[in-house]
Amino acid sequence: MPDEVAQYTNYHWRRMDVLPGMTGLWQVSGRSDLDFEAWIDLDIQYIERWSFALEMKILLKTIPVVIKGTGAY
């Protein structure tokens, strides 16, 4: 939303350094149970710690999270 984007800090904009994918660290770490700042922190953590192993870990964690509906509205 434009009014939300107007409030972004430089820290918030860092999450735009990568293209969005099908899943992510915050999606498997709480989804909608997390507040916006936690999403940002997890996105930045993902950017800073990216590795093939982290990517595989996220993909494997996605399956049970989706099946259980954990953190979904």
C-alpha positions as CSV (number, residue, x, y, z in Angstrom):
1,M,0.0,0.0,0.0
2,P,1.4,3.4,-0.9
3,D,0.9,4.8,2.6
4,E,2.9,1.9,4.1
5,V,5.7,2.2,1.5
6,A,6.0,5.9,2.3
7,Q,7.0,4.8,5.8
8,Y,9.8,2.5,4.7
9,T,13.3,3.1,6.0
10,N,16.5,2.2,4.2
11,Y,16.5,-1.0,6.3
12,H,13.1,-1.9,5.0
13,W,14.1,-1.2,1.4
14,R,17.0,-3.7,1.7
15,R,14.4,-6.6,1.3
16,M,13.9,-5.4,-2.3
17,D,17.5,-6.4,-3.1
18,V,16.3,-9.9,-4.2
19,L,13.5,-11.1,-6.4
20,P,10.6,-12.6,-4.5
21,G,10.2,-16.4,-4.7
22,M,7.6,-19.0,-3.9
23,T,8.5,-19.2,-0.3
24,G,10.9,-17.5,2.1
25,L,12.4,-17.6,5.6
26,W,9.5,-15.6,7.2
27,Q,6.9,-17.7,5.5
28,V,8.3,-20.9,7.2
29,S,9.0,-19.0,10.5
30,G,5.5,-17.9,11.4
31,R,3.8,-16.4,8.4
32,S,1.0,-14.1,9.4
33,D,1.7,-14.7,13.1
34,L,4.7,-12.4,12.7
35,D,4.6,-8.6,12.7
36,F,6.0,-6.6,9.8
37,E,9.3,-5.8,11.5
38,A,9.9,-9.6,12.1
39,W,9.2,-10.2,8.4
40,I,11.8,-7.6,7.5
41,D,14.4,-9.0,9.9
42,L,13.9,-12.5,8.5
43,D,14.1,-11.2,4.9
44,I,17.3,-9.4,5.6
45,Q,18.7,-12.4,7.4
46,Y,17.9,-14.5,4.3
47,I,19.7,-12.0,2.1
48,E,22.8,-11.9,4.3
49,R,23.0,-15.6,4.9
50,W,21.9,-17.0,1.6
51,S,23.3,-20.4,0.6
52,F,22.1,-23.4,-1.3
53,A,21.7,-25.3,2.0
54,L,19.5,-22.5,3.5
55,E,17.4,-22.5,0.3
56,M,16.9,-26.3,0.6
57,K,16.0,-26.0,4.3
58,I,13.4,-23.4,3.5
59,L,11.9,-25.5,0.7
60,L,11.7,-28.6,3.0
61,K,10.1,-26.6,5.8
62,T,7.5,-25.1,3.4
63,I,5.8,-28.4,2.8
64,P,4.6,-29.1,6.4
65,V,3.9,-25.4,7.0
66,V,1.5,-25.3,4.0
67,I,-0.1,-28.7,4.9
68,K,-0.7,-27.7,8.5
69,G,-1.8,-24.1,7.6
70,T,0.6,-22.8,10.3
71,G,0.3,-19.0,10.6
72,A,-2.3,-18.8,7.8
73,Y,-5.3,-16.6,8.3
